[in-house]
Amino acid sequence: MKTDLSTFNNNWYNSGSPLKRVLWYMVNILCVLPAWNVSSSLKVFLLKLFGAHIGKGVVLKPGINIKYPWKLSIGNHCWVGEQVWIDNLDQVSIQNNVCISQGAFLLCGNHNYKLPTFDLIVKPIVLENGCWIGAKSVVGPGVTVHEHAVLALGSVASGNLEANGIYQGNPAEFRKTRVISTI
């Protein structure tokens, strides 16, 4: 059996009304994605306008790309760095005090390569309190990054990361336990 993309059908997937998606794409292209917009407060306002739940003290750097704000929840005092791409075909839940560094990619969708129809698979992502997603890292569909875990620079998380663990590589593997100093 061979892949036959002519039979692909994801009619079951509902990403929101076509009008809502078109309006968001225009707002995203004009006001959120461009590097010229350095205003976190404007981006927060626009994301909330389109259904995102965003807490206080959130910093949204220039050049971020968010697929569907109505499938996004960000807690208090989170940082989202330059060029972060949140491809949230499913819910992305970011709890409090989370740092997502430059160029990180949160990806909620994939395809079933075992089927000739290449069916779409979507799963949520959860980033728990105090975790850090390093620059140029990838968090895959269905992953939970538990409290205070670290995904190191350029690493790929295709499975859950346990609390206080530091993970590195592709696929990301546990390296050591994170110790946060109380100075």
N, C-alpha and C positions, 0 to 999 in steps of 0.2 A: 504494500500500500504506500502511496506517495502523498505528500502534501498537495492539497488542491484548494488554493485560496479563493477560487471562484465560488466555493460552497460556504465560505465564511459568513456567519450571521450572528450578530450580537444585538439583535432587536430586544432582547431581555434587559439590556443595560439601559438605565435611565440616568442621564447626567444632568437633568434639569430641562426646562423648556428651551426650545430653540432661540426664542427672543432673549431670554435671560443669558444664555451662553454667548450670543452675538454681542449684547451690550457689555458683558464682562470682558470679552476678548478685546473690544475697543478700549475700554477703560484701562485694562491691564497693559495694553500696548502703548497707550498714550501717557499713563500716569504712574503705573507701578513698576513696570519692567525697565523703563529708561534710567540710565545712570544719572541724568540731570536732576531727577527728583530725590533730593536728600532728606525730605521731610517724612519722618516716621509717622507723625500725627496725621498727615494727609492720607498716607497709605492705610493706616489703621481705620480711618474714617471710611474710606472707599471699600475696604474689605468687609467692615461691619455692614455697610449699606447693602452689600451683596450676600449677607447672611453668615459671615464668619463670626465666631465668638472669640473675642480678644480681651485679655485682662489688662491691668495697668502696668505701666513701666516697660512696655514692649518696644524694642528697638528693631526696626526693619531697615536694613541698609539698602543702598541703591542696587538696581539690577536684579531684584528677586523676581521669580516667575511662579505664579500660583495658578494651577489649572482651574479649580472650582472652589471659590471661597466658602460656599455653602456647605462644603465638606471639610472645613478646617476649624479647629479649636486650639487657641494658644492661651496658656495661663499667664500669670503675672511675672514680670521681670525676666522675659526671655529675649535673647538676641538672635536675629536671623541675619547672617552675613551676606556680603556681596555675591551676586550670581548664584544664590541658592535656588534650586528648582524643586518645588513641591508639586509633583505630578500625582495629585490626589484623586484618582479615579474612585477611591473609597475614602472613608473618613481618616483624617490624620489628626490625632490628639496629642498636643504638646502640652505637658503640664508646666509647673512653675520652675523658674530659674534654669531653664534649658538654654544651652548655647549650640547653635548650628552654624558652623564656620563656613568660610568662603567656598563657593563652588560645590557644596554638598548637594546630593540628589536623593530625595525621598520619593520612592517609586512604588505605587500601590497596585500596579497592573503588570501582567505578563501574559503569555499565551501557552496553551497546552500543546507542546510539541509532539505529544504522543498520538494526537488525533489528526486525521487528514484535514479537518476543518479549521485547525489552528485556533480553537475556541479561546476567547478572552477569559482570563481569571483575574479577579480583583479581590484584594484583602486589605484590611485597615493596617495602619501603623500607629503605634503608641510610643511616645517618648516621655518617660516618667521623670519626676522631679530631679533636678540637678544633673541630668546627664549631659554629655558633651559629644557632639558629632563633629569630628575633625574635618578640616578642609579637604575638599575633593573626595570625600567618602560617600558611599552609597548605602542606603537602608532600603531593603527590599520588601516586597509585599508580605503582610502578615507578621512582621517583626515587632516585638516589644523590646525596647531598650529600657531595662529596669533602672531604678533610682541610682543616680551617681555613677553609672557606668560610662566608660569612655570608648568611643570608636576612633582609633588613631588615624592620622593623616593617610588619605588614599585607600582606606580599607573598605571592604564590602561585607555588610551584615546581611546574610541570607537566613539566619536563625536568630532566636532571642539572645540578648546579652544580659547576663545575670547582674544583680545589684553590685555596685562597687568594683566591678571587673574592668580591667583595661584590655581591650581587644585590638588586634592588629592583623593585617594581611588580607588575602583574597583566596579563600574565604577567611573572614575574621576569626582568629583563635584567641583564647584567653592567654594573656601574657603574665599579668600579676594583679594584685589587689590594689585598688586606689585608696590611698590614705589621705584624708583632708586634714590639714593642720589647723589647730585652733589658736595658734599664735598667742 
